[in-house]
Amino acid sequence: MDVNPLESEAGFAGLGLRAELLRALTNLGYEEPTPIQQEAIPPLVAGHDLVGQAATGTGKTAAFALPVLQSLASGKRSEGPAALVLVPTRELAEQVSQAVHRYGRDLGVRVLPVYGGQPIGRQLQALQRGVDVVVGTPGRVLDHIERETLNLSDVRTVVLDEADEMLDMGFAEDIEAILAETPTERQTVLFSATMPPRIDSIARRHLREPVRITMGRKAVEPGEIPLVRQSAYIVARPYKQAALGRILDVEAPSAAIVFCRTREEVDQVTENLNGRGYRAEALHGGMSQDQRDRVMGRLRGGSTELLVATDVAARGLDVEQLTHVINFNVPVAPEAYVHRIGRVGRAGREGSAITLAEPREQRMLKAIERLTGQRITLEKLPTVTDLRARRLELTRTALQASLETDDLERFRVVLDSLTDEFDVENVALAAIKLLHEAAGGDVEDEEIPAPRERPERNERNERNDRGPAQRGRPSNDGVARLFFGIGRRAGLRPQDLVGAIAGESGLNARDIGAIQITDRFSLVEVPEPAAEMVIAAMQRSTIRGRRPTVRRERFVR
């Protein structure tokens, strides 16, 4: 006898969920809980606080949403929300809100996403009618609290989703202020892809004896092929654009995200890829929300195959059909790499994470390997010969598909007329040549030279070689101090600087070092390799409504 997985103890029914939730999961095609759901749902249903470390794509939204809905069903509905979910971005707020709505349809759950960029009037009307679950970004939630349009006194559960991303975006103080408005005897749930010390500090202050769960991606057994193939190519900077195009030609992704550090780099890479014949779209902080929505709609609809984006612009994006994530640069923070590659290899599908690294960035690849516990395979760039062979293979595949599926009979008259004069084999070869040339033909690229190896040098020799003339200026592998002509008198806070630098330059907030704010100016430490990029980005940006002078700190010798 066939057994419905939802009726077996191994399925969702074994997790103690209500019949309405099980029915919704069945209708959505869910059969078995993922590992994070299996581990997290029982303690959450029992009312425990929880800290979960889980990569994107492991099913953590259902892991906290189902217990939230279970508690709503068993309790008395109030005008104010009974659950609050805080997320870093508008896109993630929409995704979580839609998931909660789908799971709780049979329970009549009232869920409201709140975020910036949406008319606040619509949110005010929904809050006045009453909601059960609010899913929002910290800034907009705090805005509603200050307007006294959102009362959190009845909240029984608070979820901090993608907590590390929220801290990176400068929301730490907002989160603290929001939690202060919720009852002390609440259930608190924290999910994060990485667990830096700041996350553990929040957990110690706000969670009570939490259950702790750590879930990575499924370990690969010896001999198995990993779902996410992680590889890197060592490429000198002048050849990175050509290398990217060649890798894409060989990989032929159906949908991919290419991550860049700055807006300018995004625009340059997008223009180059479009010139190479790809359908590429840019996504960065200089675009309006409507522009972002249109770009994402085209990617999900298949009219765009490549998205070129900064980390900040791509936060919270969820593209089901994504097959490749490509890092045009090595992420400065290993944790950023974890977030990026979490977008592929979902739901049992295979995916590829590819990184272009300059020779000096190889040590950063090692840092990523230490964090993830997974090997990044160093590959050789495809040669012109490899690329020509790949294009011939694509031509053969297209012909095979046509032979298997197309109605070819209507072209017989052309074949018959040609074979009266030419050999049928030559006719076939001419047809293949025309198809091959229409698809791009043979490659005209020049070979990309292998990068030169840099000799290893120890830290003491580096210091001696620099000599006294370098005093006060860090090495290329060190830290640069930047001067910002704005300070405490303008109401400047450290999070203003972190948010502006991360948002405008694409530098990960974890890589911003010490910040010193005086009455009239501020000093900020950033990685030396990123200094000029940050300066260029910030000279065109505003902080607290002002456009301050931004330059390297001037040293007096």
VOGU-3710 file (C-alpha; in Angstrom, 3 decimals, decimal comma):
1> mdvnplesea> 0,000/0,000/0,000  1,267/3,429/-0,904  1,915/5,659/2,098  1,556/9,426/1,889  4,823/10,870/3,233  2,842/13,516/5,125  1,017/10,778/7,017  4,166/8,947/8,046  6,241/9,765/11,073  9,127/10,528/8,721
11> gfaglglrae> 7,154/13,293/7,021  5,827/16,627/8,218  3,112/14,934/10,266  5,806/13,577/12,549  6,712/17,170/13,474  3,383/17,790/15,244  1,930/20,293/12,773  -1,792/21,015/12,435  -3,903/19,381/9,741  -4,425/22,713/7,932
21> llraltnlgy> -0,666/23,184/7,584  -0,127/19,591/6,440  -2,849/20,043/3,833  -1,219/23,242/2,557  2,162/21,493/2,292  0,590/18,605/0,384  -1,054/21,003/-2,062  2,278/22,773/-2,574  3,953/19,447/-3,409  6,117/19,226/-0,271
31> eeptpiqqea> 6,815/15,627/0,728  9,685/15,418/3,193  11,078/18,123/5,496  14,601/19,324/4,788  17,227/18,716/7,516  16,876/22,246/8,913  13,085/21,860/9,053  13,411/18,445/10,710  15,696/19,889/13,394  14,120/23,304/13,950
41> ipplvaghdl> 10,342/22,784/13,806  9,876/20,549/16,916  11,713/22,854/19,386  10,031/25,928/17,886  6,569/24,336/18,141  7,445/23,554/21,759  8,146/27,259/22,364  11,938/27,269/22,668  14,185/30,067/21,450  16,468/28,977/18,629
51> vgqaatgtgk> 19,717/29,976/16,898  20,104/28,389/13,469  23,090/28,595/11,168  21,846/27,604/7,741  22,895/28,427/4,200  20,489/30,073/1,791  18,360/27,495/0,025  18,176/24,943/2,859  14,487/25,560/3,603  14,774/27,791/6,643
61> taafalpvlq> 11,781/29,985/5,723  9,413/27,067/6,270  11,447/26,071/9,337  10,329/29,213/11,169  7,109/30,050/9,278  5,324/26,763/10,048  5,839/27,004/13,854  4,725/30,664/13,741  1,505/29,639/11,984  1,048/26,733/14,411
71> slasgkrseg> 1,138/29,153/17,360  -1,296/31,530/15,627  -3,807/28,728/15,146  -3,746/27,762/18,801  -3,962/31,282/20,220  -6,473/34,113/20,330  -6,135/36,595/17,468  -5,473/40,205/18,479  -5,469/43,448/16,508  -1,700/43,771/16,716
81> paalvlvptr> 0,632/41,218/15,128  1,446/38,054/17,047  4,644/37,487/15,063  7,308/39,770/13,639  9,884/38,656/11,054  12,789/41,032/10,395  14,693/40,645/7,109  17,432/42,738/5,432  15,813/43,565/2,074  12,559/44,332/0,309
91> elaeqvsqav> 12,936/41,277/-1,935  13,315/38,927/1,019  10,358/40,572/2,797  8,178/39,836/-0,220  9,407/36,238/-0,503  8,887/35,421/3,186  5,489/37,122/3,197  4,354/35,099/0,185  5,582/31,868/1,788  3,727/32,571/5,054
101> hrygrdlgvr> 0,581/33,362/3,077  0,803/30,106/1,091  1,407/27,949/4,166  -1,315/29,660/6,213  -4,002/29,978/3,532  -6,374/27,505/5,237  -5,895/29,279/8,574  -6,924/32,668/7,162  -3,625/34,199/8,242  -3,239/37,951/7,758
111> vlpvyggqpi> 0,365/38,696/6,739  1,774/42,090/5,774  5,172/42,916/4,254  6,485/46,358/5,219  9,517/47,921/3,554  10,751/51,158/2,058  9,941/52,026/-1,534  6,276/51,053/-1,126  3,557/53,659/-0,441  3,196/53,763/3,336
121> grqlqalqrg> -0,532/54,486/3,068  -1,257/50,949/1,912  0,675/49,575/4,870  -1,172/51,893/7,285  -4,562/50,696/6,038  -3,596/47,037/6,479  -2,252/47,666/9,980  -5,479/49,426/10,956  -7,527/46,429/9,782  -5,337/44,110/11,829
131> vdvvvgtpgr> -2,579/41,662/10,895  -1,227/38,433/12,369  2,312/38,436/10,952  4,433/41,433/9,951  7,452/40,740/7,723  9,594/43,814/7,339  12,926/45,525/7,003  14,228/47,085/10,257  14,129/50,652/8,955  10,477/50,589/7,889
141> vldhieretl> 9,369/48,624/10,978  11,037/51,204/13,217  9,411/53,973/11,172  5,974/52,493/11,914  6,824/52,149/15,609  7,843/55,821/15,791  4,610/56,812/13,978  2,725/54,697/16,545  1,082/52,791/13,675  2,640/49,442/14,692
151> nlsdvrtvvl> 2,097/48,116/18,210  4,275/45,142/19,114  2,926/44,575/22,627  1,072/41,395/21,550  4,013/39,848/19,696  4,676/36,282/20,838  7,430/35,393/18,329  10,224/37,465/16,778  12,314/36,035/13,932  15,606/37,594/12,815
161> deademldmg> 16,201/36,148/9,344  19,579/36,627/7,605  20,801/38,287/10,794  24,392/38,644/9,590  23,213/40,539/6,496  21,142/42,922/8,639  24,165/43,719/10,798  26,339/44,233/7,704  23,831/46,795/6,438  24,067/48,825/9,651
171> faedieaila> 20,753/47,765/11,229  22,187/46,773/14,636  20,773/49,780/16,522  17,414/49,515/14,735  17,115/45,849/15,708  17,888/46,664/19,342  15,254/49,428/19,335  12,637/47,114/17,781  13,295/44,276/20,248  12,890/46,758/23,103
181> etpterqtvl> 9,289/47,326/21,937  8,378/43,630/22,149  7,356/41,718/25,307  10,159/40,233/27,389  8,416/36,844/27,475  8,533/36,347/23,739  9,972/33,533/21,669  13,017/34,698/19,681  14,376/32,919/16,627  17,622/33,859/14,883
191> fsatmpprid> 18,780/32,463/11,534  22,061/33,373/9,878  24,239/31,901/7,132  27,385/32,755/9,091  27,997/33,240/12,807  30,385/36,140/13,404  30,887/37,221/17,056  28,311/40,024/16,722  25,578/37,468/16,015  26,538/35,435/19,075
201> siarrhlrep> 26,449/38,635/21,144  22,853/39,348/20,060  21,881/35,765/20,855  23,325/36,009/24,382  21,494/39,273/25,098  18,087/38,528/23,620  17,543/34,752/23,563  16,785/32,529/26,541  18,608/29,197/26,616  18,245/28,795/22,852
211> vritmgrkav> 18,428/25,526/21,000  21,406/25,753/18,628  21,358/24,155/15,170  24,081/24,249/12,538  23,213/23,162/9,030  25,563/23,438/6,065  25,000/22,007/2,670  24,800/18,248/2,468  28,255/16,722/2,734  29,576/15,116/-0,430
221> epgeiplvrq> 30,387/11,422/-0,101  33,688/10,192/-1,576  33,263/9,698/-5,313  30,096/11,805/-5,514  29,804/14,987/-7,567  28,902/18,024/-5,395  25,668/19,837/-6,207  27,545/23,143/-6,214  30,740/22,827/-8,226  33,186/25,396/-6,836
231> sayivarpyk> 36,083/26,437/-9,048  38,409/29,370/-9,629  40,556/30,719/-12,464  43,735/32,717/-11,837  43,672/35,669/-14,263  45,707/38,871/-14,475  43,524/41,970/-14,157  43,829/43,231/-17,780  42,435/39,932/-19,098  39,515/39,435/-16,719
241> qaalgrildv> 36,825/40,690/-19,103  38,069/38,370/-21,859  38,341/35,488/-19,394  34,786/36,015/-18,169  33,418/35,931/-21,718  35,353/32,788/-22,528  34,182/30,991/-19,373  30,569/31,907/-20,118  30,967/30,666/-23,697  32,133/27,283/-22,401
251> eapsaaivfc> 29,721/27,008/-19,453  26,669/28,262/-21,431  24,548/29,013/-18,305  20,786/29,284/-18,682  20,668/31,917/-15,911  23,606/33,376/-13,986  24,585/36,204/-11,639  27,979/37,857/-12,097  29,044/39,668/-8,903  31,171/42,842/-9,149
261> rtreevdqvt> 32,458/45,192/-6,458  31,325/48,595/-7,761  28,616/50,194/-9,882  31,196/51,210/-12,494  32,461/47,651/-12,746  28,878/46,383/-13,091  28,225/48,777/-15,984  31,530/47,943/-17,719  31,031/44,176/-17,446  27,401/44,438/-18,596
271> enlngrgyra> 28,382/46,485/-21,670  31,183/44,054/-22,517  28,926/41,000/-22,233  26,212/42,557/-24,370  28,854/43,348/-26,968  29,797/39,677/-26,907  26,209/38,715/-27,743  24,841/37,903/-24,297  21,568/39,250/-22,900  22,983/40,877/-19,777
281> ealhggmsqd> 21,339/43,324/-17,373  22,915/45,500/-14,667  21,641/45,669/-11,083  23,150/48,120/-8,585  22,304/50,718/-5,972  22,036/53,522/-8,522  18,801/52,059/-9,892  15,278/52,747/-8,647  13,183/49,952/-7,184  10,962/49,930/-10,280
291> qrdrvmgrlr> 14,030/49,443/-12,479  15,229/46,611/-10,234  11,808/44,920/-10,387  11,764/45,081/-14,188  15,257/43,603/-14,427  14,340/40,737/-12,090  11,126/40,124/-14,008  13,087/39,744/-17,248  15,572/37,365/-15,590  12,825/35,182/-14,117
301> ggstellvat> 10,928/35,282/-17,413  13,936/34,079/-19,384  14,388/37,160/-21,582  17,623/37,933/-19,700  20,231/35,243/-19,105  22,895/37,163/-17,171  22,507/39,494/-14,207  25,551/41,619/-13,334  25,192/42,969/-9,798  26,832/44,309/-6,667
311> dvaargldve> 26,425/42,444/-3,374  24,198/45,155/-1,943  21,838/45,222/-4,932  21,554/41,417/-5,035  20,762/40,922/-1,353  17,593/38,938/-0,818  17,234/37,925/-4,465  15,833/34,445/-5,015  15,975/33,090/-8,569  14,793/29,489/-8,787
321> qlthvinfnv> 16,284/28,749/-12,224  19,760/30,105/-11,395  22,515/27,734/-12,570  25,715/29,768/-12,087  27,140/32,331/-9,666  30,303/33,987/-10,948  32,555/36,188/-8,828  34,296/38,696/-11,108  36,525/39,387/-8,076  37,247/37,303/-5,003
331> pvapeayvhr> 34,900/38,545/-2,245  36,943/40,460/0,321  35,050/38,726/3,149  34,757/34,916/3,035  31,252/35,203/4,502  30,109/37,110/1,402  31,173/34,118/-0,687  28,898/31,883/1,416  25,900/34,133/0,723  26,633/34,332/-2,995
341> igrvgragre> 26,983/30,618/-3,692  23,907/29,868/-1,587  21,856/31,024/-4,568  22,671/27,906/-6,632  22,337/24,185/-6,004  18,868/24,526/-4,469  16,208/21,852/-4,196  18,576/19,126/-5,363  19,555/20,925/-8,576  23,173/21,199/-9,669
351> gsaitlaepr> 24,905/24,556/-9,907  28,316/26,143/-10,369  30,161/28,786/-8,352  33,063/30,242/-10,361  35,578/32,834/-9,159  38,035/34,945/-11,161  41,048/35,594/-8,933  44,068/37,764/-9,551  47,402/36,148/-8,578  47,605/38,162/-5,348
361> eqrmlkaier> 44,122/37,003/-4,317  44,956/33,307/-4,026  45,402/33,625/-0,253  41,810/34,927/-0,074  40,631/31,713/-1,745  42,364/29,771/1,051  40,495/31,835/3,651  37,201/30,934/1,948  38,142/27,244/1,953  38,898/27,424/5,690
371> ltgqritlek> 35,509/28,994/6,400  33,439/26,652/4,219  35,440/23,492/4,764  35,131/22,865/1,020  37,744/22,814/-1,708  37,757/25,373/-4,528  39,307/23,685/-7,557  41,790/25,774/-9,548  41,011/25,386/-13,249  42,915/26,349/-16,393
381> lptvtdlrar> 41,274/28,943/-18,599  39,743/27,520/-21,764  42,031/28,025/-24,764  40,875/29,247/-28,159  40,972/25,605/-29,278  38,769/24,588/-26,331  36,297/27,320/-27,195  36,132/26,348/-30,857  35,515/22,722/-29,866  32,762/23,832/-27,485
391> rleltrtalq> 31,011/25,871/-30,182  31,182/22,949/-32,593  29,640/20,764/-29,888  26,804/23,274/-29,438  26,212/23,220/-33,201  26,074/19,402/-33,141  23,636/19,475/-30,186  21,355/21,952/-31,996  21,348/19,778/-35,127  20,594/16,646/-33,106
401> asletddler> 17,654/18,347/-31,384  16,304/19,475/-34,759  16,627/15,972/-36,220  14,737/14,497/-33,255  11,889/16,980/-32,953  11,424/19,204/-36,020  9,238/18,635/-39,101  11,915/18,547/-41,806  9,844/17,291/-44,739  9,014/20,783/-46,040
411> frvvldsltd> 12,744/21,362/-46,747  13,095/18,242/-48,912  12,517/20,222/-52,096  15,658/22,261/-51,336  17,669/19,122/-50,637  16,471/17,386/-53,814  17,324/20,378/-56,005  20,834/20,656/-54,516  21,651/16,949/-54,682  21,026/17,016/-58,437
421> efdvenvala> 24,221/19,057/-58,685  26,169/18,403/-55,447  27,050/15,427/-53,285  24,620/15,020/-50,364  27,500/14,987/-47,869  28,766/18,343/-49,109  25,236/19,760/-48,913  25,028/18,632/-45,264  28,442/20,152/-44,492  27,433/23,470/-46,072
431> aikllheaag> 24,239/23,528/-43,996  26,222/22,813/-40,806  28,657/25,605/-41,700  25,807/28,100/-42,110  24,264/27,060/-38,768  27,628/27,260/-37,022  28,353/30,742/-38,379  24,871/31,948/-37,469  25,561/30,859/-33,863  28,796/32,845/-33,683
441> gdvedeeipa> 31,168/30,852/-35,824  34,799/30,224/-35,002  36,491/32,183/-32,271  38,629/35,181/-33,219  39,943/35,692/-29,661  43,620/35,827/-28,839  45,057/33,489/-26,250  44,962/34,817/-22,668  48,479/34,622/-21,185  49,000/32,711/-17,958
451> prerperner> 49,619/35,036/-14,992  53,168/35,373/-13,764  53,896/33,817/-10,393  54,771/36,305/-7,665  57,657/35,281/-5,396  56,674/34,621/-1,826  58,014/37,231/0,579  57,820/37,190/4,319  56,370/40,023/6,316  59,697/41,112/7,810
461> nerndrgpaq> 61,344/41,459/4,378  58,332/43,449/3,134  58,766/45,900/6,004  62,501/46,254/5,418  62,052/46,816/1,685  59,541/49,570/2,223  61,882/51,562/4,417  61,086/54,792/6,242  59,517/56,525/3,199  56,487/54,250/3,593
471> rgrpsndgva> 55,892/55,223/7,198  52,236/55,977/7,874  51,049/54,432/4,652  49,976/50,803/4,772  51,186/48,214/2,268  49,025/46,966/-0,585  48,036/44,049/1,630  47,262/46,301/4,592  44,816/48,998/5,594  44,196/52,479/4,210
481> rlffgigrra> 42,757/55,309/6,317  40,284/57,517/4,483  39,322/61,069/5,418  35,621/62,032/5,271  34,847/65,747/5,585  31,787/65,197/7,772  31,578/64,565/11,487  29,623/64,644/14,696  28,191/68,146/14,088  26,267/66,736/11,099
491> glrpqdlvga> 24,760/64,046/13,330  27,031/61,389/11,798  27,017/57,914/13,360  29,349/54,961/12,625  26,496/53,030/11,025  25,934/55,936/8,606  29,486/55,523/7,311  29,292/51,734/7,182  25,953/51,768/5,373  27,075/54,410/2,866
501> iagesglnar> 30,407/52,724/2,057  28,905/49,239/1,768  25,915/50,468/-0,211  27,755/52,667/-2,687  31,078/50,890/-3,213  30,049/47,266/-2,797  32,729/46,726/-0,114  31,493/44,231/2,452  30,710/45,890/5,790  32,801/43,252/7,587
511> digaiqitdr> 35,912/44,659/5,891  35,435/48,212/7,177  37,805/48,661/10,079  38,170/51,258/12,822  36,034/54,416/12,566  36,989/57,658/14,312  34,421/60,491/14,304  35,368/64,016/15,410  33,247/67,170/15,361  34,182/68,130/11,791
521> fslvevpepa> 35,608/65,033/10,084  35,901/61,248/10,300  38,575/58,639/9,595  37,681/55,176/8,327  39,941/52,168/7,785  39,348/50,074/4,650  41,445/47,366/2,931  44,229/48,985/0,890  43,240/47,212/-2,368  39,742/48,697/-2,077
531> aemviaamqr> 40,745/52,246/-1,085  40,602/53,932/-4,495  37,357/52,136/-5,333  35,753/53,413/-2,107  37,011/56,967/-2,685  35,659/57,013/-6,247  32,269/55,677/-5,155  31,885/58,009/-2,170  32,884/61,169/-4,054  29,628/60,846/-5,997
541> stirgrrptv> 27,482/59,949/-2,982  25,816/61,704/-0,102  25,930/60,937/3,630  23,140/62,354/5,785  22,182/64,647/2,910  25,693/65,992/2,350  28,418/65,256/-0,191  31,601/65,384/1,911  35,202/65,505/0,763  36,605/61,961/0,629
551> rrerfvr> 40,332/61,267/0,213  43,187/59,395/1,776  44,319/60,682/5,147  47,203/63,107/4,776  50,171/62,214/6,933  52,652/64,666/8,404  56,245/63,384/8,317
//
